[in-house]
Amino acid sequence: MKSQLSVVDSAFVHLESISPWNGGVVLIYDRSTAQGEVTFDDLLKHFKERLHLVDALRIKLARVPGNLDRPYWAEDPRIDLEYHMSHLALPPPGDWRAFCQLVSRLIVRPLDMARPLWELYMIDGLQGVEHCPENSFAVVLKAHHAVLDGGAYRAIMGILHSDQPNSTPPRSEQPGHVASSPSPVESLARAGLHSIQAPVVVARTLSKAGPGLSRMVLGKIGRRLGGGKRTPAPAVGRPERLTGRVGPHRSWGACFFDFADTKVIRDAVDGATVTDLGASVVAGALRRYLSDCGELPTESMKAAVLVGLRAEADSNLRFGTEQSSTVGNKLTAMFADLGTNIDDPIERLAAVRASTHGSKEGLSQVGATAPTALLELVPESLLASLSGLIGAVPGGLMGNLPMSTAVTGMPGPPGPHYLCGAKLVHLCGFGPVSDGMLLMNIIVGYQNELGLFFTADRDAMPDPWHYEDCLRQSFDDLHSAALSRRPSRTVKNNRKDSHDIT
């Protein structure tokens, strides 16, 4: 595995000075499938036996003197699992709202940047909690976003879990290999070499993107000239409560839907994907939530739609048969109109689909990685100091960008997962929020379930249970509208049903 951070991952590290840049999963398990009681000691033993297979859980940052180059990953030879893993219990009488509040507090706690950048919490006391089986427990696995993206979590889950309740994931005796970080002298020499090579890297990327970039620009000019009129750019609605400064506290929530219900919705709009559907549900929920607050913009809101770039082989490792070297981020982003100014749910989904389709075409023309390659020209010392500058700029990190929220899909595993014999019944996600974008929405498909999850700044969303209600109502409205139109339309799409988020 390469040991130096990418420019994107390094930027995530520096943004830690503004707010915790954590992401991860919330996993809810049913103990009744296990042969015995699943205890915290069982979990500790399980992780100890498999830690050598997961690079991301064994590495820590090694910084270059003076921040003259991007940091390196270095293996920590003395990992203290009892520091990284904790056992908690939800105080009685626990309920779903109290569980979400506990998760909110755990995910925002800053990580120790001098240790491997992850923590795990086992949570008991879930008796009587909505969405949780009677004898259940939860696991919150959180890591710094510089270490893992959604696709990498999928790979890790395939290593830590088994596909049968009473079987143990096959263990490899071969540890993953993390390239050693260079000495201070070597890292300074490499920093000089990288500064010389950076323009070459960017030039190569732009040469690949150039033809597509030219076609995209010329196409836009042609469309404007061909119509005889200039089409004004649509106004963008940015509600103040979602685009201000990020605070120290978070709200987290989750909604669960029957995955089978998504097919009739996607069939209502040709080409609609699960991500389009999720973004449309988010749009309907924001429309309702902001209306109740008296803050719904008259113009359509925009979202940053994050797209994973991992190859399937990267993020769908078989149970325990390969090491996970999927460290860092492989993703890009595009902007999409949410159609929050559209009342009809199906018309809103069609607008979202048209917007994401157009953005994907533009992204494919210029190359998905071209924007991040341009960051290679930014010296690491400047990248480090930018975090302080960002804090002083009005609107912060994303205050001058058009989006008000983010939507991303995390691909779920292909089949049922078991941890120490306990069946995984709910797979949930959470992600970071930042200045100018105080709400992150995550879509996950697992088994027969579609999950919609959100992380928000608590000052922006002090009533996450209300946003949960809005998400459920938005999905129900979309499903009802799709059912009502189904008899009058011939479905041409023979789409194979899939739980992958695309």
C-alpha positions as CSV (number, residue, x, y, z in Angstrom):
1,M,0.0,0.0,0.0
2,K,1.2,3.5,-0.8
3,S,2.0,5.3,2.4
4,Q,1.7,8.9,1.4
5,L,-1.7,10.6,1.7
6,S,-3.4,11.9,-1.4
7,V,-4.0,15.7,-1.6
8,V,-7.7,15.2,-0.8
9,D,-7.0,13.1,2.3
10,S,-4.3,15.6,3.4
11,A,-6.9,18.4,3.1
12,F,-9.3,16.4,5.3
13,V,-6.6,16.1,7.9
14,H,-6.1,19.9,7.9
15,L,-9.8,20.6,8.1
16,E,-9.8,18.8,11.5
17,S,-8.7,22.2,12.9
18,I,-12.2,23.6,12.0
19,S,-14.4,20.7,13.1
20,P,-14.1,16.9,13.6
21,W,-14.0,15.2,10.1
22,N,-15.4,11.9,11.2
23,G,-17.4,9.3,9.2
24,G,-18.5,5.8,9.8
25,V,-21.2,3.3,10.4
26,V,-23.8,2.4,13.0
27,L,-24.5,-1.3,13.1
28,I,-27.4,-3.0,14.9
29,Y,-27.2,-6.7,15.6
30,D,-29.6,-9.4,16.8
31,R,-28.0,-11.7,19.4
32,S,-30.6,-14.4,19.0
33,T,-28.7,-15.9,16.0
34,A,-25.5,-16.4,18.0
35,Q,-24.8,-19.7,19.9
36,G,-24.2,-17.8,23.1
37,E,-24.2,-14.3,24.6
38,V,-22.1,-11.9,22.6
39,T,-20.0,-9.8,25.0
40,F,-17.6,-6.9,24.7
41,D,-14.8,-9.4,25.5
42,D,-15.9,-11.4,22.5
43,L,-15.7,-8.3,20.3
44,L,-12.2,-7.4,21.6
45,K,-11.0,-10.9,20.9
46,H,-12.5,-10.9,17.4
47,F,-10.8,-7.6,16.5
48,K,-7.5,-8.7,18.0
49,E,-7.5,-11.8,15.8
50,R,-8.3,-9.9,12.6
51,L,-6.6,-6.5,13.1
52,H,-3.6,-7.6,10.9
53,L,-6.0,-7.9,7.9
54,V,-7.2,-4.3,8.0
55,D,-4.6,-1.7,7.1
56,A,-6.8,1.3,8.0
57,L,-7.1,0.2,11.7
58,R,-3.3,-0.1,12.2
59,I,-1.9,3.1,10.7
60,K,-1.3,6.6,12.1
61,L,-0.1,9.9,10.6
62,A,3.6,10.7,10.2
63,R,3.9,14.4,9.3
64,V,6.7,15.9,7.3
65,P,8.7,18.6,9.1
66,G,7.3,22.1,8.4
67,N,4.3,20.7,6.5
68,L,6.5,20.9,3.4
69,D,4.8,17.8,1.9
70,R,1.8,15.7,2.5
71,P,1.9,13.4,5.5
72,Y,2.6,9.6,5.4
73,W,0.8,6.7,6.9
74,A,3.0,4.7,9.3
75,E,2.1,1.4,11.0
76,D,1.6,1.7,14.7
77,P,3.4,-1.3,16.3
78,R,1.7,-0.8,19.7
79,I,-2.0,-0.5,19.1
80,D,-4.0,-0.4,22.4
81,L,-7.3,-2.0,21.4
82,E,-8.9,-1.2,24.8
83,Y,-8.2,2.5,24.1
84,H,-9.8,2.3,20.6
85,M,-12.8,0.1,21.7
86,S,-15.3,1.0,24.5
87,H,-18.4,-0.6,26.0
88,L,-21.4,1.6,26.8
89,A,-25.0,1.1,27.7
90,L,-28.1,3.2,27.0
91,P,-29.5,4.3,30.3
92,P,-33.0,2.9,31.0
93,P,-35.7,3.5,29.9
94,G,-34.0,3.8,26.5
95,D,-35.9,4.7,23.3
96,W,-34.9,5.5,19.7
97,R,-34.6,9.2,20.4
98,A,-32.2,8.6,23.3
99,F,-30.2,6.1,21.2
100,C,-29.8,8.7,18.4
101,Q,-28.7,11.4,20.9
102,L,-26.0,9.0,22.2
103,V,-24.8,8.3,18.7
104,S,-24.8,12.0,18.0
105,R,-22.4,12.6,20.9
106,L,-20.1,9.7,20.0
107,I,-19.6,10.6,16.3
108,V,-18.6,14.2,17.0
109,R,-15.9,13.4,19.6
110,P,-12.5,14.4,18.1
111,L,-10.1,11.6,17.4
112,D,-6.6,11.6,18.8
113,M,-4.6,12.5,15.7
114,A,-1.4,10.9,17.2
115,R,-3.0,7.5,17.2
116,P,-4.6,5.3,14.6
117,L,-7.7,7.4,13.5
118,W,-10.6,5.2,14.6
119,E,-12.8,4.3,17.5
120,L,-15.4,1.6,18.2
121,Y,-18.2,1.7,20.7
122,M,-20.4,-1.3,21.6
123,I,-23.8,-0.2,23.0
124,D,-26.0,-2.4,25.1
125,G,-29.3,-1.6,26.8
126,L,-31.4,-1.5,23.6
127,Q,-34.4,-3.5,25.1
128,G,-37.6,-1.8,23.9
129,V,-35.8,0.6,21.6
130,E,-37.7,1.0,18.3
131,H,-36.1,-0.7,15.2
132,C,-34.0,-2.9,17.5
133,P,-34.6,-6.6,18.2
134,E,-35.2,-7.5,21.9
135,N,-31.8,-9.0,22.6
136,S,-29.7,-6.7,20.4
137,F,-26.6,-4.5,20.6
138,A,-25.2,-1.7,18.4
139,V,-21.7,-1.0,17.2
140,V,-20.5,2.5,16.2
141,L,-17.4,2.3,14.1
142,K,-16.0,5.8,13.4
143,A,-12.8,6.8,11.6
144,H,-11.3,10.0,10.2
145,H,-12.5,10.7,6.7
146,A,-8.9,10.9,5.6
147,V,-8.6,7.1,6.3
148,L,-11.8,5.6,4.9
149,D,-14.6,6.4,2.5
150,G,-17.9,4.5,2.1
151,G,-16.5,1.9,-0.3
152,A,-13.7,1.1,2.1
153,Y,-16.1,0.5,4.9
154,R,-17.8,-2.1,2.7
155,A,-14.4,-3.9,2.3
156,I,-13.7,-3.8,6.0
157,M,-17.1,-5.2,6.8
158,G,-16.4,-8.1,4.5
159,I,-13.3,-8.9,6.5
160,L,-14.7,-8.5,10.0
161,H,-18.0,-10.4,9.4
162,S,-19.0,-13.9,8.3
163,D,-21.8,-14.9,5.9
164,Q,-23.2,-17.6,8.2
165,P,-24.3,-17.2,11.9
166,N,-22.2,-20.1,13.3
167,S,-19.1,-19.7,11.2
168,T,-15.9,-17.7,11.8
169,P,-14.6,-15.5,9.0
170,P,-11.6,-17.4,7.4
171,R,-8.4,-16.0,8.7
172,S,-5.2,-15.3,6.7
173,E,-1.9,-15.5,8.6
174,Q,-0.4,-13.0,6.1
175,P,-0.6,-9.4,7.5
176,G,-1.3,-6.5,5.3
177,H,1.8,-4.5,4.3
178,V,2.0,-0.8,5.0
179,A,5.0,0.9,3.4
180,S,7.2,2.4,6.0
181,S,7.2,6.2,6.2
182,P,10.5,7.9,5.2
183,S,12.9,9.5,7.7
184,P,12.8,13.2,8.1
185,V,15.7,13.7,5.7
186,E,14.1,11.4,3.1
187,S,10.7,13.1,3.5
188,L,12.2,16.6,2.9
189,A,14.0,15.3,-0.2
190,R,10.8,13.8,-1.5
191,A,9.0,17.1,-0.8
192,G,11.4,18.8,-3.2
193,L,10.9,16.2,-5.9
194,H,7.1,16.3,-5.5
195,S,7.1,20.1,-5.9
196,I,9.0,19.7,-9.2
197,Q,6.6,16.9,-10.4
198,A,3.3,18.6,-9.5
199,P,3.0,20.7,-12.7
200,V,3.7,17.6,-14.8
201,V,0.9,15.7,-13.0
202,V,-1.6,18.5,-13.5
203,A,-0.6,19.0,-17.2
204,R,-1.1,15.3,-17.9
205,T,-4.6,15.4,-16.2
206,L,-5.6,18.5,-18.1
207,S,-4.5,17.0,-21.4
208,K,-6.8,14.1,-20.8
209,A,-9.7,16.4,-19.7
210,G,-9.0,19.0,-22.4
211,P,-11.0,17.6,-25.3
212,G,-14.0,16.9,-23.0
213,L,-13.7,20.2,-21.3
214,S,-13.7,22.0,-24.7
215,R,-16.7,20.0,-25.9
216,M,-18.6,20.9,-22.8
217,V,-17.8,24.6,-23.0
218,L,-18.5,24.8,-26.8
219,G,-21.7,22.9,-26.3
220,K,-22.9,25.4,-23.7
221,I,-22.0,28.3,-26.0
222,G,-23.7,26.6,-28.9
223,R,-26.9,26.1,-26.9
224,R,-27.0,29.7,-25.9
225,L,-26.3,31.1,-29.4
226,G,-28.6,28.6,-31.1
227,G,-31.6,29.7,-29.2
228,G,-31.1,33.3,-30.0
229,K,-31.4,34.2,-26.4
230,R,-29.2,33.8,-23.3
231,T,-30.9,31.4,-20.8
232,P,-30.3,32.9,-17.4
233,A,-28.8,30.6,-14.8
234,P,-31.4,29.3,-12.4
235,A,-31.5,31.0,-9.0
236,V,-30.3,28.9,-6.1
237,G,-32.1,28.7,-2.8
238,R,-29.8,28.5,0.2
239,P,-31.6,28.5,3.6
240,E,-29.6,30.3,6.2
241,R,-30.0,27.6,8.9
242,L,-28.2,25.0,6.7
243,T,-25.4,27.2,5.4
244,G,-24.0,28.9,8.4
245,R,-21.1,28.2,10.7
246,V,-20.6,24.7,12.0
247,G,-20.9,24.2,15.8
248,P,-19.5,21.7,18.2
249,H,-22.6,19.4,18.5
250,R,-24.4,17.1,16.1
251,S,-27.8,15.6,15.4
252,W,-28.1,12.1,13.9
253,G,-31.1,10.1,12.7
254,A,-32.2,7.2,10.6
255,C,-35.2,6.0,8.6
256,F,-35.8,2.5,7.2
257,F,-37.9,1.6,4.2
258,D,-38.7,-1.6,2.3
259,F,-36.3,-1.8,-0.6
260,A,-39.0,-3.5,-2.8
261,D,-41.0,-0.2,-2.7
262,T,-38.2,1.6,-4.5
263,K,-38.8,-0.3,-7.8
264,V,-42.2,1.2,-8.4
265,I,-40.8,4.7,-7.7
266,R,-37.8,4.3,-10.0
267,D,-40.1,2.9,-12.7
268,A,-42.1,6.1,-12.6
269,V,-39.1,8.1,-14.1
270,D,-37.0,6.4,-16.8
271,G,-33.4,6.0,-15.8
272,A,-33.9,7.0,-12.2
273,T,-31.4,5.4,-9.8
274,V,-31.5,4.7,-6.1
275,T,-29.4,7.8,-5.5
276,D,-31.8,9.9,-7.5
277,L,-34.7,8.4,-5.5
278,G,-32.8,9.2,-2.2
279,A,-32.0,12.7,-3.3
280,S,-35.7,13.3,-4.2
281,V,-36.8,12.0,-0.8
282,V,-34.4,14.3,0.9
283,A,-35.7,17.2,-1.3
284,G,-39.3,16.4,-0.2
285,A,-38.3,16.2,3.4
286,L,-36.4,19.5,3.3
287,R,-39.4,21.1,1.6
288,R,-41.6,20.0,4.4
289,Y,-39.1,20.7,7.2
290,L,-38.1,24.2,6.0
291,S,-41.8,25.1,5.4
292,D,-42.6,24.2,9.0
293,C,-39.8,26.6,10.0
294,G,-41.0,29.3,7.6
295,E,-37.7,29.2,5.8
296,L,-38.3,27.3,2.5
297,P,-36.6,29.2,-0.4
298,T,-38.7,30.0,-3.4
299,E,-35.8,28.8,-5.7
300,S,-34.7,25.2,-5.9
301,M,-32.0,24.1,-3.5
302,K,-28.9,22.4,-4.7
303,A,-27.0,19.4,-3.3
304,A,-23.5,18.1,-3.6
305,V,-23.8,14.5,-4.8
306,L,-20.7,12.5,-3.8
307,V,-19.8,9.7,-6.2
308,G,-17.5,6.8,-5.3
309,L,-14.8,5.9,-7.8
310,R,-13.7,2.6,-6.3
311,A,-13.6,-0.4,-8.6
312,E,-15.9,-3.2,-7.6
313,A,-12.9,-5.4,-6.7
314,D,-11.8,-2.6,-4.3
315,S,-15.0,-2.5,-2.3
316,N,-16.6,-5.9,-2.5
317,L,-13.9,-8.2,-0.9
318,R,-15.0,-11.7,-0.1
319,F,-15.3,-12.7,3.5
320,G,-11.8,-12.7,5.0
321,T,-10.0,-13.8,1.8
322,E,-8.2,-10.6,1.0
323,Q,-6.5,-7.9,3.0
324,S,-8.1,-4.5,2.9
325,S,-5.7,-2.0,1.5
326,T,-8.6,0.4,0.7
327,V,-7.2,3.3,2.7
328,G,-8.1,6.9,1.8
329,N,-10.8,8.4,-0.4
330,K,-11.7,7.6,-4.0
331,L,-14.6,9.9,-4.7
332,T,-15.7,12.9,-6.7
333,A,-18.6,15.3,-6.4
334,M,-21.2,17.0,-8.7
335,F,-24.0,19.5,-8.1
336,A,-27.6,18.5,-8.5
337,D,-30.9,20.5,-8.4
338,L,-33.2,19.1,-5.7
339,G,-36.4,20.6,-7.1
340,T,-37.5,21.8,-3.7
341,N,-39.6,24.4,-5.5
342,I,-41.7,21.6,-7.2
343,D,-44.8,20.4,-5.3
344,D,-45.4,17.1,-7.3
345,P,-43.2,14.3,-6.0
346,I,-42.8,12.5,-9.4
347,E,-42.0,15.8,-11.2
348,R,-39.5,16.5,-8.5
349,L,-37.9,13.1,-9.0
350,A,-37.8,13.7,-12.8
351,A,-36.0,17.1,-12.2
352,V,-33.5,15.4,-9.9
353,R,-32.9,12.7,-12.5
354,A,-32.4,15.2,-15.3
355,S,-29.9,17.2,-13.1
356,T,-27.8,14.3,-12.0
357,H,-27.7,12.8,-15.5
358,G,-26.5,16.2,-16.9
359,S,-23.9,16.5,-14.1
360,K,-22.6,12.9,-14.8
361,E,-22.2,13.7,-18.5
362,G,-20.2,16.8,-17.7
363,L,-18.1,14.8,-15.2
364,S,-17.4,12.1,-17.7
365,Q,-16.3,14.7,-20.3
366,V,-13.7,16.4,-18.2
367,G,-12.7,13.3,-16.2
368,A,-13.8,12.5,-12.7
369,T,-10.4,13.1,-11.1
370,A,-9.4,16.2,-12.9
371,P,-10.6,18.7,-10.3
372,T,-8.7,17.0,-7.5
373,A,-5.5,16.7,-9.7
374,L,-5.4,20.5,-9.8
375,L,-5.0,20.6,-6.1
376,E,-1.6,18.9,-6.6
377,L,-0.3,22.4,-7.5
378,V,-1.1,23.7,-4.0
379,P,2.0,23.3,-1.7
380,E,1.3,21.4,1.4
381,S,2.5,24.3,3.6
382,L,-0.2,26.5,1.9
383,L,-2.8,23.7,2.2
384,A,-2.1,23.6,6.0
385,S,-2.4,27.3,6.4
386,L,-5.6,27.5,4.4
387,S,-7.6,25.9,7.3
388,G,-6.9,29.1,9.3
389,L,-7.9,31.3,6.3
390,I,-11.1,29.3,5.8
391,G,-12.1,30.1,9.4
392,A,-11.8,33.8,8.7
393,V,-13.7,33.8,5.3
394,P,-17.4,34.8,5.6
395,G,-19.4,31.6,5.1
396,G,-16.5,29.4,5.9
397,L,-15.4,26.3,3.9
398,M,-18.4,26.0,1.6
399,G,-20.2,29.3,2.3
400,N,-19.7,30.6,-1.3
401,L,-20.7,27.4,-3.1
402,P,-24.2,26.8,-4.3
403,M,-25.2,23.7,-2.4
404,S,-27.1,23.6,0.9
405,T,-26.6,19.9,1.7
406,A,-24.8,16.8,0.5
407,V,-26.2,13.4,-0.6
408,T,-24.1,10.3,-0.9
409,G,-24.7,6.6,-1.3
410,M,-22.8,3.9,0.6
411,P,-22.9,0.6,-1.2
412,G,-24.2,-2.1,1.1
413,P,-22.8,-5.7,1.3
414,P,-24.2,-8.3,-1.1
415,G,-25.6,-10.6,1.6
416,P,-26.4,-11.0,5.3
417,H,-23.6,-10.3,7.7
418,Y,-22.8,-11.8,11.1
419,L,-20.5,-10.6,13.8
420,C,-19.6,-13.3,16.4
421,G,-22.8,-15.1,15.4
422,A,-25.1,-12.0,15.8
423,K,-27.0,-11.0,12.6
424,L,-26.6,-7.5,11.3
425,V,-30.2,-6.2,11.0
426,H,-29.5,-2.5,10.3
427,L,-26.6,-0.9,8.5
428,C,-26.5,2.9,9.0
429,G,-24.1,5.6,8.1
430,F,-22.9,9.1,9.2
431,G,-20.6,11.7,7.8
432,P,-18.9,15.0,8.5
433,V,-20.6,18.4,8.2
434,S,-18.8,21.7,7.7
435,D,-19.1,25.5,7.5
436,G,-21.6,26.3,4.7
437,M,-23.0,22.8,4.6
438,L,-24.6,21.7,7.8
439,L,-26.5,18.6,6.7
440,M,-25.2,15.4,5.2
441,N,-27.6,12.7,3.9
442,I,-26.5,9.1,3.3
443,I,-28.3,6.4,1.4
444,V,-27.6,2.7,2.1
445,G,-29.1,-0.5,0.7
446,Y,-28.8,-3.7,2.8
447,Q,-30.7,-6.9,2.4
448,N,-34.4,-5.9,1.9
449,E,-33.9,-2.5,3.4
450,L,-33.2,1.0,2.1
451,G,-31.9,3.3,4.8
452,L,-31.8,7.1,4.8
453,F,-29.5,8.6,7.4
454,F,-28.4,12.1,8.2
455,T,-25.9,14.0,10.2
456,A,-26.5,17.7,11.0
457,D,-25.1,20.5,13.0
458,R,-27.4,20.5,16.1
459,D,-27.9,24.3,16.1
460,A,-29.1,24.0,12.5
461,M,-31.4,21.0,13.3
462,P,-32.2,20.8,17.0
463,D,-35.2,18.6,16.3
464,P,-33.8,15.6,14.3
465,W,-36.9,13.5,15.1
466,H,-39.0,16.0,13.1
467,Y,-36.7,15.7,10.1
468,E,-37.0,11.9,10.4
469,D,-40.8,12.3,10.2
470,C,-40.4,14.5,7.1
471,L,-38.2,11.9,5.4
472,R,-40.8,9.2,6.1
473,Q,-43.6,11.4,4.8
474,S,-41.6,12.3,1.7
475,F,-40.9,8.7,0.9
476,D,-44.6,7.7,1.4
477,D,-45.7,10.6,-0.8
478,L,-43.4,9.6,-3.5
479,H,-44.4,5.9,-3.3
480,S,-48.1,6.8,-3.3
481,A,-47.7,9.1,-6.3
482,A,-45.8,6.4,-8.2
483,L,-48.5,3.8,-7.5
484,S,-51.3,6.2,-8.6
485,R,-49.6,6.7,-12.0
486,R,-48.6,3.1,-12.5
487,P,-51.8,1.8,-14.3
488,S,-51.7,4.6,-16.9
489,R,-48.1,3.9,-18.0
490,T,-46.4,1.1,-19.7
491,V,-43.2,0.3,-17.9
492,K,-40.3,-0.1,-20.4
493,N,-37.6,-0.5,-17.8
494,N,-36.9,-4.2,-17.1
495,R,-34.2,-3.1,-14.6
496,K,-32.7,-5.9,-12.5
497,D,-33.4,-5.0,-8.9
498,S,-30.1,-4.2,-7.1
499,H,-29.1,-3.1,-3.6
500,D,-26.1,-1.2,-4.9
501,I,-26.3,2.6,-4.6
502,T,-25.9,4.1,-8.1
